[in-house]
């Protein structure tokens, strides 16, 4: 066997292993949500509408991460569009398509999170399956995504000479 074929076979075994399975990623996603929900209930259990507040806050943080990634794709010319991300917005001005784009990305993330976590009270199953641990996943992931967003904004502004 040639060396290239051996490397390809070895790398395909690594990527099909434990760390690249969908179950592994889904478990961390649900673990994050379970931690966030339990910590929110622990601190603000008597408030009405805590589900919506939690969902909006976390969806907004995920939206900042997605928008940061889209900005890097734009910078490296991987994805270019005159009318926003999905090519459905017209240019009414310079800021309106950007705001509509951000709103649409947030809406998509909000809907996905709602159906995966809160639809039919699925969060109750998550709370049972993933008990509250000592490590604060929700704050760490939130801070990492916020730092990623801020770093992206500053670096993008510096690299494109817009700062």
N, C-alpha and C positions, 0 to 999 in steps of 0.2 A: 504494500500500500504506500502511496506517496505521502509525503509529510503534510501536504495541504489537505488531503482527504482525512488524515488522522486528526489534524487540528479541528477540522470542521465537525467530525463525529464527536470529538471530546467537548467542543464548545456547545454542540446541540444537546449533549447530555447534561451539561451544567445549566443551560437555560431552561431545560424542561424539568429541572429539579424543584426542590422545595420552595426556593425564593421567587420563582417566576410563575407560580400557579395562581389562578384567579382566586382560589380559596384563601390563600395567604393574604393577598391584597384586600379582599373583602373583609377578612377578619380584622385587619388593622383599621379599616374604615369604620367598621361597626364598633370596635374597641374605642376609637376616638369619640364617636357619637355617644356611646354609653357613658364614658367618662364625663363628657360635657353635660349630658342630661342629668346625671346623678349629682354633679357638683352644682348645677344650676338649681336643682330641687333642694339640695342641702342648704343653700344660702337664701333662696327666694321661694320657698315652698308655699307661702300663703298668697302669692300674687295670682290673679286671674290672667289667663292668656300667656303663661310662661312658655308654652310650646311655640307660639308664634315668635316671641322675642328671641328664643334660642335659635329657632330656624332662620330667622332674618339675620341675626348676628353672624352665625357660622356660614351661611350662604354668602354673605357679603365678604367675609374673609377669604373664602374659596374663590369668589369672583376676582378679588385683587390678585390672587395667585395666577388665575387663568389669564387675566388681562396683562400681567407682567410677562408671562410666557408669550403671549401674542405680540407684545412689543418687541421682544427679542427676535421673534420670527420675522417681524417687519424690518428690524435693523439688519439682519443677516440676509435679507432679500429672499427668504424662503417663502414668505406669503406676502403678496402685494395686492391691494385692492383700492380703487379710487373711492369706493362708496361704503367703506366699513368692512367689517369682518365677513358678513354673509352676502355682500353685494346687493342688498335690497334697499339701502337708504340712498336718498338723493342728497345732493349738496345744497342745503338751504343756507349754509354758512359754514364756517370752519368748525364750530363747536357742536352743532346740533347732531350731525352724524355720529360723533364720538359719544355723546351722551346717550343717544338711542342705542348705540352698540353696547355700551356699558349696561344699560337697562335690560337689553335683550339677553346678554350673557348672564346677568344676575337672575333674570326670570327663569332661564333654562336650568341653572344650578339650583334655584329654589324649588322648582317642580321636581327635579330628579331627587333632591334630598327629601322632599315631602313624601314622595312615593316609596323611597327606600327605607325611611325611618318612621314617619309619623302616620302613614296611611294605615287604617285599621288598628291603631295603637301598637304598632310593631315595636316601638321603643320599650314597651313593658317586657317583651321577650329578650331584648338586648340587655336590659338591666338585670334580668335573671341570669343570662348566659355570661355576662362580663361584669362581675362585681367591682365595686369601687376599690381601686388599689392605692398604693402609696405614691406611685408615679403619676403626675398630673399631665396626661397626654393632651388634653384640650388646650391648656395654656401653652405648652411647648410648641405644639403644631401651629397654634394661632400666632405666637410670637415669631416663629420661623417664617411663616407666610407673610406676615407684616414686614419683617426685616427684608425678605426677598423683594417685596413690592417697593419699599423705600430705596433699597440698593439699586433696583432696576431703574427707578425714576431718576436718581442722581447720576448713575452711570450713563444712561441713555441721553440725558441732557448734556452731560460732559462730552460724550463721544460725538454727538450730533451738533455740538456748539450752540445749543439752545439755552444754556445757563449763563 
